[in-house]
Amino acid sequence: MHRTTLMLPPDLKIQAQRQAREQGVSLGEFIRRAIELQLKGSGATRRAADPLFADIAVFTGDAPADSAAEHDRYLYGDPPA
């Protein structure tokens, strides 16, 4: 292992120490686990788990250029404003 110095805001350090104590691990072990979890769940994995991005029907093909302004019409069939 390599020694690393981290600068943490006081509130964040207190919260991390509290969580580490509750889990029965050192602050260093708590931080290592948190980093590992963040790295395992990064990028495409996190995006795939997001319900918004998991809805394939929404993200296939091209979207109309005015979809932000006319979303009610596209989603609910409302007449144009």
PDB file of N, CA, C and O in Angstrom:
ATOM      1  N   MET A   1       0.844  -1.185   0.000  1.00  0.00           N
ATOM      2  CA  MET A   1       0.000   0.000   0.000  1.00  0.00           C
ATOM      3  C   MET A   1       0.882   1.239   0.000  1.00  0.00           C
ATOM      4  O   MET A   1       2.027   1.217   0.451  1.00  0.00           O
ATOM      5  N   HIS A   2       0.309   2.321  -0.522  1.00  0.00           N
ATOM      6  CA  HIS A   2       0.995   3.601  -0.544  1.00  0.00           C
ATOM      7  C   HIS A   2       0.245   4.567   0.366  1.00  0.00           C
ATOM      8  O   HIS A   2      -0.985   4.577   0.407  1.00  0.00           O
ATOM      9  N   ARG A   3       1.001   5.368   1.084  1.00  0.00           N
ATOM     10  CA  ARG A   3       0.397   6.373   1.956  1.00  0.00           C
ATOM     11  C   ARG A   3      -0.050   7.548   1.088  1.00  0.00           C
ATOM     12  O   ARG A   3       0.693   8.012   0.224  1.00  0.00           O
ATOM     13  N   THR A   4      -1.271   8.021   1.328  1.00  0.00           N
ATOM     14  CA  THR A   4      -1.832   9.147   0.598  1.00  0.00           C
ATOM     15  C   THR A   4      -2.449  10.114   1.586  1.00  0.00           C
ATOM     16  O   THR A   4      -3.122   9.701   2.531  1.00  0.00           O
ATOM     17  N   THR A   5      -2.224  11.386   1.374  1.00  0.00           N
ATOM     18  CA  THR A   5      -2.816  12.402   2.231  1.00  0.00           C
ATOM     19  C   THR A   5      -4.034  12.991   1.533  1.00  0.00           C
ATOM     20  O   THR A   5      -3.961  13.378   0.367  1.00  0.00           O
ATOM     21  N   LEU A   6      -5.153  13.057   2.245  1.00  0.00           N
ATOM     22  CA  LEU A   6      -6.378  13.623   1.702  1.00  0.00           C
ATOM     23  C   LEU A   6      -6.766  14.858   2.491  1.00  0.00           C
ATOM     24  O   LEU A   6      -6.609  14.905   3.711  1.00  0.00           O
ATOM     25  N   MET A   7      -7.264  15.837   1.797  1.00  0.00           N
ATOM     26  CA  MET A   7      -7.803  17.031   2.447  1.00  0.00           C
ATOM     27  C   MET A   7      -9.323  16.897   2.418  1.00  0.00           C
ATOM     28  O   MET A   7      -9.922  16.838   1.344  1.00  0.00           O
ATOM     29  N   LEU A   8      -9.949  16.848   3.594  1.00  0.00           N
ATOM     30  CA  LEU A   8     -11.399  16.696   3.687  1.00  0.00           C
ATOM     31  C   LEU A   8     -11.991  17.869   4.450  1.00  0.00           C
ATOM     32  O   LEU A   8     -11.402  18.339   5.424  1.00  0.00           O
ATOM     33  N   PRO A   9     -13.145  18.341   4.017  1.00  0.00           N
ATOM     34  CA  PRO A   9     -13.848  19.344   4.812  1.00  0.00           C
ATOM     35  C   PRO A   9     -14.190  18.724   6.171  1.00  0.00           C
ATOM     36  O   PRO A   9     -14.465  17.526   6.248  1.00  0.00           O
ATOM     37  N   PRO A  10     -14.178  19.521   7.233  1.00  0.00           N
ATOM     38  CA  PRO A  10     -14.432  18.972   8.568  1.00  0.00           C
ATOM     39  C   PRO A  10     -15.717  18.149   8.674  1.00  0.00           C
ATOM     40  O   PRO A  10     -15.711  17.080   9.284  1.00  0.00           O
ATOM     41  N   ASP A  11     -16.804  18.623   8.098  1.00  0.00           N
ATOM     42  CA  ASP A  11     -18.071  17.897   8.191  1.00  0.00           C
ATOM     43  C   ASP A  11     -17.990  16.531   7.511  1.00  0.00           C
ATOM     44  O   ASP A  11     -18.520  15.546   8.025  1.00  0.00           O
ATOM     45  N   LEU A  12     -17.330  16.475   6.362  1.00  0.00           N
ATOM     46  CA  LEU A  12     -17.196  15.213   5.639  1.00  0.00           C
ATOM     47  C   LEU A  12     -16.359  14.221   6.446  1.00  0.00           C
ATOM     48  O   LEU A  12     -16.682  13.034   6.504  1.00  0.00           O
ATOM     49  N   LYS A  13     -15.292  14.704   7.063  1.00  0.00           N
ATOM     50  CA  LYS A  13     -14.444  13.826   7.865  1.00  0.00           C
ATOM     51  C   LYS A  13     -15.212  13.277   9.059  1.00  0.00           C
ATOM     52  O   LYS A  13     -15.094  12.096   9.384  1.00  0.00           O
ATOM     53  N   ILE A  14     -15.989  14.119   9.707  1.00  0.00           N
ATOM     54  CA  ILE A  14     -16.780  13.675  10.863  1.00  0.00           C
ATOM     55  C   ILE A  14     -17.777  12.603  10.431  1.00  0.00           C
ATOM     56  O   ILE A  14     -17.925  11.584  11.106  1.00  0.00           O
ATOM     57  N   GLN A  15     -18.465  12.829   9.302  1.00  0.00           N
ATOM     58  CA  GLN A  15     -19.428  11.842   8.806  1.00  0.00           C
ATOM     59  C   GLN A  15     -18.740  10.526   8.462  1.00  0.00           C
ATOM     60  O   GLN A  15     -19.251   9.451   8.778  1.00  0.00           O
ATOM     61  N   ALA A  16     -17.579  10.614   7.814  1.00  0.00           N
ATOM     62  CA  ALA A  16     -16.846   9.405   7.434  1.00  0.00           C
ATOM     63  C   ALA A  16     -16.368   8.655   8.675  1.00  0.00           C
ATOM     64  O   ALA A  16     -16.452   7.428   8.726  1.00  0.00           O
ATOM     65  N   GLN A  17     -15.873   9.373   9.663  1.00  0.00           N
ATOM     66  CA  GLN A  17     -15.423   8.730  10.900  1.00  0.00           C
ATOM     67  C   GLN A  17     -16.593   8.028  11.596  1.00  0.00           C
ATOM     68  O   GLN A  17     -16.449   6.916  12.104  1.00  0.00           O
ATOM     69  N   ARG A  18     -17.735   8.686  11.612  1.00  0.00           N
ATOM     70  CA  ARG A  18     -18.917   8.112  12.249  1.00  0.00           C
ATOM     71  C   ARG A  18     -19.329   6.820  11.537  1.00  0.00           C
ATOM     72  O   ARG A  18     -19.608   5.813  12.187  1.00  0.00           O
ATOM     73  N   GLN A  19     -19.365   6.853  10.199  1.00  0.00           N
ATOM     74  CA  GLN A  19     -19.739   5.660   9.432  1.00  0.00           C
ATOM     75  C   GLN A  19     -18.723   4.539   9.628  1.00  0.00           C
ATOM     76  O   GLN A  19     -19.097   3.376   9.776  1.00  0.00           O
ATOM     77  N   ALA A  20     -17.454   4.886   9.630  1.00  0.00           N
ATOM     78  CA  ALA A  20     -16.406   3.883   9.839  1.00  0.00           C
ATOM     79  C   ALA A  20     -16.565   3.225  11.204  1.00  0.00           C
ATOM     80  O   ALA A  20     -16.461   2.005  11.329  1.00  0.00           O
ATOM     81  N   ARG A  21     -16.816   4.033  12.219  1.00  0.00           N
ATOM     82  CA  ARG A  21     -17.007   3.509  13.577  1.00  0.00           C
ATOM     83  C   ARG A  21     -18.214   2.572  13.617  1.00  0.00           C
ATOM     84  O   ARG A  21     -18.150   1.504  14.226  1.00  0.00           O
ATOM     85  N   GLU A  22     -19.326   2.973  12.963  1.00  0.00           N
ATOM     86  CA  GLU A  22     -20.529   2.142  12.930  1.00  0.00           C
ATOM     87  C   GLU A  22     -20.275   0.812  12.220  1.00  0.00           C
ATOM     88  O   GLU A  22     -20.864  -0.208  12.577  1.00  0.00           O
ATOM     89  N   GLN A  23     -19.399   0.824  11.219  1.00  0.00           N
ATOM     90  CA  GLN A  23     -19.081  -0.397  10.469  1.00  0.00           C
ATOM     91  C   GLN A  23     -17.969  -1.202  11.132  1.00  0.00           C
ATOM     92  O   GLN A  23     -17.671  -2.322  10.715  1.00  0.00           O
ATOM     93  N   GLY A  24     -17.358  -0.627  12.163  1.00  0.00           N
ATOM     94  CA  GLY A  24     -16.290  -1.326  12.872  1.00  0.00           C
ATOM     95  C   GLY A  24     -14.990  -1.411  12.104  1.00  0.00           C
ATOM     96  O   GLY A  24     -14.238  -2.374  12.252  1.00  0.00           O
ATOM     97  N   VAL A  25     -14.719  -0.398  11.276  1.00  0.00           N
ATOM     98  CA  VAL A  25     -13.479  -0.373  10.502  1.00  0.00           C
ATOM     99  C   VAL A  25     -12.769   0.960  10.732  1.00  0.00           C
ATOM    100  O   VAL A  25     -13.348   1.915  11.250  1.00  0.00           O
ATOM    101  N   SER A  26     -11.511   0.994  10.336  1.00  0.00           N
ATOM    102  CA  SER A  26     -10.753   2.241  10.443  1.00  0.00           C
ATOM    103  C   SER A  26     -11.235   3.233   9.402  1.00  0.00           C
ATOM    104  O   SER A  26     -11.907   2.865   8.439  1.00  0.00           O
ATOM    105  N   LEU A  27     -10.883   4.500   9.605  1.00  0.00           N
ATOM    106  CA  LEU A  27     -11.225   5.525   8.621  1.00  0.00           C
ATOM    107  C   LEU A  27     -10.567   5.201   7.279  1.00  0.00           C
ATOM    108  O   LEU A  27     -11.193   5.361   6.231  1.00  0.00           O
ATOM    109  N   GLY A  28      -9.320   4.749   7.303  1.00  0.00           N
ATOM    110  CA  GLY A  28      -8.626   4.378   6.066  1.00  0.00           C
ATOM    111  C   GLY A  28      -9.338   3.267   5.317  1.00  0.00           C
ATOM    112  O   GLY A  28      -9.494   3.335   4.097  1.00  0.00           O
ATOM    113  N   GLU A  29      -9.775   2.234   6.048  1.00  0.00           N
ATOM    114  CA  GLU A  29     -10.495   1.125   5.410  1.00  0.00           C
ATOM    115  C   GLU A  29     -11.827   1.602   4.855  1.00  0.00           C
ATOM    116  O   GLU A  29     -12.229   1.187   3.767  1.00  0.00           O
ATOM    117  N   PHE A  30     -12.509   2.460   5.581  1.00  0.00           N
ATOM    118  CA  PHE A  30     -13.779   3.003   5.110  1.00  0.00           C
ATOM    119  C   PHE A  30     -13.584   3.765   3.803  1.00  0.00           C
ATOM    120  O   PHE A  30     -14.359   3.599   2.862  1.00  0.00           O
ATOM    121  N   ILE A  31     -12.554   4.595   3.747  1.00  0.00           N
ATOM    122  CA  ILE A  31     -12.276   5.388   2.544  1.00  0.00           C
ATOM    123  C   ILE A  31     -11.896   4.476   1.381  1.00  0.00           C
ATOM    124  O   ILE A  31     -12.341   4.702   0.256  1.00  0.00           O
ATOM    125  N   ARG A  32     -11.074   3.442   1.633  1.00  0.00           N
ATOM    126  CA  ARG A  32     -10.711   2.499   0.564  1.00  0.00           C
ATOM    127  C   ARG A  32     -11.946   1.812   0.000  1.00  0.00           C
ATOM    128  O   ARG A  32     -12.086   1.683  -1.216  1.00  0.00           O
ATOM    129  N   ARG A  33     -12.845   1.370   0.882  1.00  0.00           N
ATOM    130  CA  ARG A  33     -14.077   0.709   0.427  1.00  0.00           C
ATOM    131  C   ARG A  33     -14.943   1.674  -0.384  1.00  0.00           C
ATOM    132  O   ARG A  33     -15.515   1.297  -1.407  1.00  0.00           O
ATOM    133  N   ALA A  34     -15.033   2.910   0.079  1.00  0.00           N
ATOM    134  CA  ALA A  34     -15.847   3.898  -0.631  1.00  0.00           C
ATOM    135  C   ALA A  34     -15.286   4.158  -2.029  1.00  0.00           C
ATOM    136  O   ALA A  34     -16.044   4.277  -2.992  1.00  0.00           O
ATOM    137  N   ILE A  35     -13.981   4.245  -2.138  1.00  0.00           N
ATOM    138  CA  ILE A  35     -13.352   4.468  -3.442  1.00  0.00           C
ATOM    139  C   ILE A  35     -13.588   3.259  -4.352  1.00  0.00           C
ATOM    140  O   ILE A  35     -13.909   3.416  -5.530  1.00  0.00           O
ATOM    141  N   GLU A  36     -13.426   2.050  -3.797  1.00  0.00           N
ATOM    142  CA  GLU A  36     -13.666   0.847  -4.596  1.00  0.00           C
ATOM    143  C   GLU A  36     -15.097   0.797  -5.114  1.00  0.00           C
ATOM    144  O   GLU A  36     -15.322   0.484  -6.283  1.00  0.00           O
ATOM    145  N   LEU A  37     -16.064   1.101  -4.256  1.00  0.00           N
ATOM    146  CA  LEU A  37     -17.463   1.113  -4.684  1.00  0.00           C
ATOM    147  C   LEU A  37     -17.699   2.135  -5.788  1.00  0.00           C
ATOM    148  O   LEU A  37     -18.414   1.862  -6.752  1.00  0.00           O
ATOM    149  N   GLN A  38     -17.104   3.298  -5.646  1.00  0.00           N
ATOM    150  CA  GLN A  38     -17.267   4.343  -6.651  1.00  0.00           C
ATOM    151  C   GLN A  38     -16.666   3.912  -7.981  1.00  0.00           C
ATOM    152  O   GLN A  38     -17.260   4.147  -9.033  1.00  0.00           O
ATOM    153  N   LEU A  39     -15.499   3.286  -7.946  1.00  0.00           N
ATOM    154  CA  LEU A  39     -14.848   2.862  -9.174  1.00  0.00           C
ATOM    155  C   LEU A  39     -15.580   1.698  -9.833  1.00  0.00           C
ATOM    156  O   LEU A  39     -15.655   1.643 -11.060  1.00  0.00           O
ATOM    157  N   LYS A  40     -16.118   0.774  -9.053  1.00  0.00           N
ATOM    158  CA  LYS A  40     -16.866  -0.349  -9.619  1.00  0.00           C
ATOM    159  C   LYS A  40     -18.157   0.122 -10.263  1.00  0.00           C
ATOM    160  O   LYS A  40     -18.599  -0.453 -11.257  1.00  0.00           O
ATOM    161  N   GLY A  41     -18.764   1.159  -9.710  1.00  0.00           N
ATOM    162  CA  GLY A  41     -20.040   1.633 -10.222  1.00  0.00           C
ATOM    163  C   GLY A  41     -19.912   2.836 -11.123  1.00  0.00           C
ATOM    164  O   GLY A  41     -20.861   3.611 -11.245  1.00  0.00           O
ATOM    165  N   SER A  42     -18.772   3.017 -11.755  1.00  0.00           N
ATOM    166  CA  SER A  42     -18.571   4.216 -12.569  1.00  0.00           C
ATOM    167  C   SER A  42     -18.951   3.994 -14.022  1.00  0.00           C
ATOM    168  O   SER A  42     -19.150   2.863 -14.464  1.00  0.00           O
ATOM    169  N   GLY A  43     -19.047   5.074 -14.742  1.00  0.00           N
ATOM    170  CA  GLY A  43     -19.224   5.041 -16.188  1.00  0.00           C
ATOM    171  C   GLY A  43     -20.454   4.324 -16.670  1.00  0.00           C
ATOM    172  O   GLY A  43     -21.563   4.597 -16.210  1.00  0.00           O
ATOM    173  N   ALA A  44     -20.264   3.394 -17.608  1.00  0.00           N
ATOM    174  CA  ALA A  44     -21.369   2.706 -18.265  1.00  0.00           C
ATOM    175  C   ALA A  44     -22.192   1.891 -17.282  1.00  0.00           C
ATOM    176  O   ALA A  44     -23.404   1.762 -17.450  1.00  0.00           O
ATOM    177  N   THR A  45     -21.551   1.339 -16.257  1.00  0.00           N
ATOM    178  CA  THR A  45     -22.284   0.540 -15.272  1.00  0.00           C
ATOM    179  C   THR A  45     -23.305   1.388 -14.552  1.00  0.00           C
ATOM    180  O   THR A  45     -24.463   0.990 -14.426  1.00  0.00           O
ATOM    181  N   ARG A  46     -22.894   2.558 -14.073  1.00  0.00           N
ATOM    182  CA  ARG A  46     -23.819   3.450 -13.376  1.00  0.00           C
ATOM    183  C   ARG A  46     -24.893   3.950 -14.324  1.00  0.00           C
ATOM    184  O   ARG A  46     -26.063   4.039 -13.950  1.00  0.00           O
ATOM    185  N   ARG A  47     -24.507   4.275 -15.540  1.00  0.00           N
ATOM    186  CA  ARG A  47     -25.475   4.777 -16.517  1.00  0.00           C
ATOM    187  C   ARG A  47     -26.520   3.699 -16.826  1.00  0.00           C
ATOM    188  O   ARG A  47     -27.708   4.004 -16.922  1.00  0.00           O
ATOM    189  N   ALA A  48     -26.092   2.455 -16.981  1.00  0.00           N
ATOM    190  CA  ALA A  48     -27.028   1.375 -17.282  1.00  0.00           C
ATOM    191  C   ALA A  48     -27.990   1.138 -16.131  1.00  0.00           C
ATOM    192  O   ALA A  48     -29.128   0.726 -16.355  1.00  0.00           O
ATOM    193  N   ALA A  49     -27.559   1.388 -14.913  1.00  0.00           N
ATOM    194  CA  ALA A  49     -28.417   1.182 -13.750  1.00  0.00           C
ATOM    195  C   ALA A  49     -29.416   2.324 -13.565  1.00  0.00           C
ATOM    196  O   ALA A  49     -30.391   2.170 -12.830  1.00  0.00           O
ATOM    197  N   ASP A  50     -29.195   3.443 -14.205  1.00  0.00           N
ATOM    198  CA  ASP A  50     -30.088   4.587 -14.084  1.00  0.00           C
ATOM    199  C   ASP A  50     -31.361   4.305 -14.876  1.00  0.00           C
ATOM    200  O   ASP A  50     -31.288   4.045 -16.077  1.00  0.00           O
ATOM    201  N   PRO A  51     -32.534   4.352 -14.226  1.00  0.00           N
ATOM    202  CA  PRO A  51     -33.779   4.040 -14.935  1.00  0.00           C
ATOM    203  C   PRO A  51     -34.022   4.914 -16.166  1.00  0.00           C
ATOM    204  O   PRO A  51     -34.623   4.461 -17.141  1.00  0.00           O
ATOM    205  N   LEU A  52     -33.565   6.146 -16.124  1.00  0.00           N
ATOM    206  CA  LEU A  52     -33.755   7.018 -17.272  1.00  0.00           C
ATOM    207  C   LEU A  52     -33.030   6.466 -18.499  1.00  0.00           C
ATOM    208  O   LEU A  52     -33.603   6.395 -19.586  1.00  0.00           O
ATOM    209  N   PHE A  53     -31.770   6.078 -18.320  1.00  0.00           N
ATOM    210  CA  PHE A  53     -30.989   5.581 -19.442  1.00  0.00           C
ATOM    211  C   PHE A  53     -31.321   4.127 -19.770  1.00  0.00           C
ATOM    212  O   PHE A  53     -31.054   3.675 -20.884  1.00  0.00           O
ATOM    213  N   ALA A  54     -31.892   3.395 -18.832  1.00  0.00           N
ATOM    214  CA  ALA A  54     -32.262   1.998 -19.076  1.00  0.00           C
ATOM    215  C   ALA A  54     -33.491   1.890 -19.969  1.00  0.00           C
ATOM    216  O   ALA A  54     -33.746   0.822 -20.525  1.00  0.00           O
ATOM    217  N   ASP A  55     -34.258   2.962 -20.121  1.00  0.00           N
ATOM    218  CA  ASP A  55     -35.463   2.959 -20.953  1.00  0.00           C
ATOM    219  C   ASP A  55     -35.043   3.070 -22.417  1.00  0.00           C
ATOM    220  O   ASP A  55     -34.947   4.168 -22.967  1.00  0.00           O
ATOM    221  N   ILE A  56     -34.801   1.950 -23.019  1.00  0.00           N
ATOM    222  CA  ILE A  56     -34.283   1.890 -24.387  1.00  0.00           C
ATOM    223  C   ILE A  56     -35.212   2.593 -25.372  1.00  0.00           C
ATOM    224  O   ILE A  56     -34.739   3.225 -26.316  1.00  0.00           O
ATOM    225  N   ALA A  57     -36.519   2.494 -25.172  1.00  0.00           N
ATOM    226  CA  ALA A  57     -37.463   3.091 -26.112  1.00  0.00           C
ATOM    227  C   ALA A  57     -37.248   4.589 -26.257  1.00  0.00           C
ATOM    228  O   ALA A  57     -37.498   5.153 -27.323  1.00  0.00           O
ATOM    229  N   VAL A  58     -36.794   5.227 -25.212  1.00  0.00           N
ATOM    230  CA  VAL A  58     -36.589   6.675 -25.255  1.00  0.00           C
ATOM    231  C   VAL A  58     -35.321   7.023 -26.030  1.00  0.00           C
ATOM    232  O   VAL A  58     -35.251   8.090 -26.639  1.00  0.00           O
ATOM    233  N   PHE A  59     -34.335   6.159 -26.019  1.00  0.00           N
ATOM    234  CA  PHE A  59     -33.031   6.499 -26.569  1.00  0.00           C
ATOM    235  C   PHE A  59     -32.687   5.793 -27.873  1.00  0.00           C
ATOM    236  O   PHE A  59     -31.507   5.636 -28.185  1.00  0.00           O
ATOM    237  N   THR A  60     -33.676   5.367 -28.637  1.00  0.00           N
ATOM    238  CA  THR A  60     -33.362   4.767 -29.937  1.00  0.00           C
ATOM    239  C   THR A  60     -33.708   5.760 -31.038  1.00  0.00           C
ATOM    240  O   THR A  60     -34.708   6.473 -30.948  1.00  0.00           O
ATOM    241  N   GLY A  61     -32.904   5.804 -32.045  1.00  0.00           N
ATOM    242  CA  GLY A  61     -33.162   6.663 -33.194  1.00  0.00           C
ATOM    243  C   GLY A  61     -32.948   8.135 -32.897  1.00  0.00           C
ATOM    244  O   GLY A  61     -32.478   8.518 -31.826  1.00  0.00           O
ATOM    245  N   ASP A  62     -33.309   8.948 -33.883  1.00  0.00           N
ATOM    246  CA  ASP A  62     -33.161  10.393 -33.753  1.00  0.00           C
ATOM    247  C   ASP A  62     -34.360  10.980 -33.025  1.00  0.00           C
ATOM    248  O   ASP A  62     -35.475  10.471 -33.135  1.00  0.00           O
ATOM    249  N   ALA A  63     -34.126  12.038 -32.290  1.00  0.00           N
ATOM    250  CA  ALA A  63     -35.201  12.749 -31.593  1.00  0.00           C
ATOM    251  C   ALA A  63     -35.512  14.027 -32.363  1.00  0.00           C
ATOM    252  O   ALA A  63     -34.616  14.612 -32.972  1.00  0.00           O
ATOM    253  N   PRO A  64     -36.762  14.466 -32.345  1.00  0.00           N
ATOM    254  CA  PRO A  64     -37.095  15.721 -33.013  1.00  0.00           C
ATOM    255  C   PRO A  64     -36.319  16.883 -32.394  1.00  0.00           C
ATOM    256  O   PRO A  64     -36.076  16.896 -31.188  1.00  0.00           O
ATOM    257  N   ALA A  65     -35.942  17.830 -33.196  1.00  0.00           N
ATOM    258  CA  ALA A  65     -35.172  18.977 -32.721  1.00  0.00           C
ATOM    259  C   ALA A  65     -35.955  19.820 -31.725  1.00  0.00           C
ATOM    260  O   ALA A  65     -35.357  20.499 -30.891  1.00  0.00           O
ATOM    261  N   ASP A  66     -37.284  19.787 -31.798  1.00  0.00           N
ATOM    262  CA  ASP A  66     -38.094  20.604 -30.899  1.00  0.00           C
ATOM    263  C   ASP A  66     -38.676  19.795 -29.733  1.00  0.00           C
ATOM    264  O   ASP A  66     -39.672  20.204 -29.137  1.00  0.00           O
ATOM    265  N   SER A  67     -38.067  18.658 -29.405  1.00  0.00           N
ATOM    266  CA  SER A  67     -38.637  17.783 -28.387  1.00  0.00           C
ATOM    267  C   SER A  67     -38.708  18.440 -27.007  1.00  0.00           C
ATOM    268  O   SER A  67     -39.607  18.112 -26.232  1.00  0.00           O
ATOM    269  N   ALA A  68     -37.812  19.335 -26.679  1.00  0.00           N
ATOM    270  CA  ALA A  68     -37.879  20.011 -25.378  1.00  0.00           C
ATOM    271  C   ALA A  68     -39.082  20.944 -25.325  1.00  0.00           C
ATOM    272  O   ALA A  68     -39.812  20.968 -24.334  1.00  0.00           O
ATOM    273  N   ALA A  69     -39.282  21.697 -26.373  1.00  0.00           N
ATOM    274  CA  ALA A  69     -40.388  22.661 -26.391  1.00  0.00           C
ATOM    275  C   ALA A  69     -41.739  21.982 -26.591  1.00  0.00           C
ATOM    276  O   ALA A  69     -42.751  22.451 -26.072  1.00  0.00           O
ATOM    277  N   GLU A  70     -41.760  20.885 -27.335  1.00  0.00           N
ATOM    278  CA  GLU A  70     -43.020  20.231 -27.696  1.00  0.00           C
ATOM    279  C   GLU A  70     -43.206  18.873 -27.011  1.00  0.00           C
ATOM    280  O   GLU A  70     -43.915  18.011 -27.530  1.00  0.00           O
ATOM    281  N   HIS A  71     -42.572  18.680 -25.850  1.00  0.00           N
ATOM    282  CA  HIS A  71     -42.610  17.365 -25.217  1.00  0.00           C
ATOM    283  C   HIS A  71     -44.030  16.895 -24.886  1.00  0.00           C
ATOM    284  O   HIS A  71     -44.316  15.705 -25.011  1.00  0.00           O
ATOM    285  N   ASP A  72     -44.928  17.799 -24.466  1.00  0.00           N
ATOM    286  CA  ASP A  72     -46.306  17.383 -24.170  1.00  0.00           C
ATOM    287  C   ASP A  72     -46.992  16.828 -25.413  1.00  0.00           C
ATOM    288  O   ASP A  72     -47.724  15.840 -25.342  1.00  0.00           O
ATOM    289  N   ARG A  73     -46.754  17.458 -26.525  1.00  0.00           N
ATOM    290  CA  ARG A  73     -47.376  16.992 -27.788  1.00  0.00           C
ATOM    291  C   ARG A  73     -46.846  15.595 -28.142  1.00  0.00           C
ATOM    292  O   ARG A  73     -47.615  14.712 -28.524  1.00  0.00           O
ATOM    293  N   TYR A  74     -45.517  15.404 -28.010  1.00  0.00           N
ATOM    294  CA  TYR A  74     -44.948  14.110 -28.356  1.00  0.00           C
ATOM    295  C   TYR A  74     -45.338  13.020 -27.355  1.00  0.00           C
ATOM    296  O   TYR A  74     -45.585  11.879 -27.744  1.00  0.00           O
ATOM    297  N   LEU A  75     -45.394  13.367 -26.076  1.00  0.00           N
ATOM    298  CA  LEU A  75     -45.692  12.371 -25.063  1.00  0.00           C
ATOM    299  C   LEU A  75     -47.181  12.086 -24.921  1.00  0.00           C
ATOM    300  O   LEU A  75     -47.576  10.933 -24.748  1.00  0.00           O
ATOM    301  N   TYR A  76     -48.004  13.113 -24.992  1.00  0.00           N
ATOM    302  CA  TYR A  76     -49.419  12.954 -24.650  1.00  0.00           C
ATOM    303  C   TYR A  76     -50.365  13.261 -25.811  1.00  0.00           C
ATOM    304  O   TYR A  76     -51.581  13.140 -25.663  1.00  0.00           O
ATOM    305  N   GLY A  77     -49.827  13.652 -26.949  1.00  0.00           N
ATOM    306  CA  GLY A  77     -50.672  13.941 -28.087  1.00  0.00           C
ATOM    307  C   GLY A  77     -51.406  15.259 -27.984  1.00  0.00           C
ATOM    308  O   GLY A  77     -52.384  15.479 -28.698  1.00  0.00           O
ATOM    309  N   ASP A  78     -50.946  16.153 -27.097  1.00  0.00           N
ATOM    310  CA  ASP A  78     -51.582  17.458 -26.962  1.00  0.00           C
ATOM    311  C   ASP A  78     -51.412  18.248 -28.256  1.00  0.00           C
ATOM    312  O   ASP A  78     -50.389  18.120 -28.928  1.00  0.00           O
ATOM    313  N   PRO A  79     -52.397  19.056 -28.608  1.00  0.00           N
ATOM    314  CA  PRO A  79     -52.269  19.874 -29.823  1.00  0.00           C
ATOM    315  C   PRO A  79     -51.165  20.908 -29.652  1.00  0.00           C
ATOM    316  O   PRO A  79     -50.906  21.340 -28.528  1.00  0.00           O
ATOM    317  N   PRO A  80     -50.505  21.320 -30.740  1.00  0.00           N
ATOM    318  CA  PRO A  80     -49.453  22.340 -30.644  1.00  0.00           C
ATOM    319  C   PRO A  80     -49.986  23.626 -30.045  1.00  0.00           C
ATOM    320  O   PRO A  80     -51.149  23.984 -30.231  1.00  0.00           O
ATOM    321  N   ALA A  81     -49.116  24.310 -29.327  1.00  0.00           N
ATOM    322  CA  ALA A  81     -49.519  25.569 -28.669  1.00  0.00           C
ATOM    323  C   ALA A  81     -49.693  26.696 -29.646  1.00  0.00           C
ATOM    324  O   ALA A  81     -50.028  27.812 -29.248  1.00  0.00           O
TER     325      ALA A  81
END
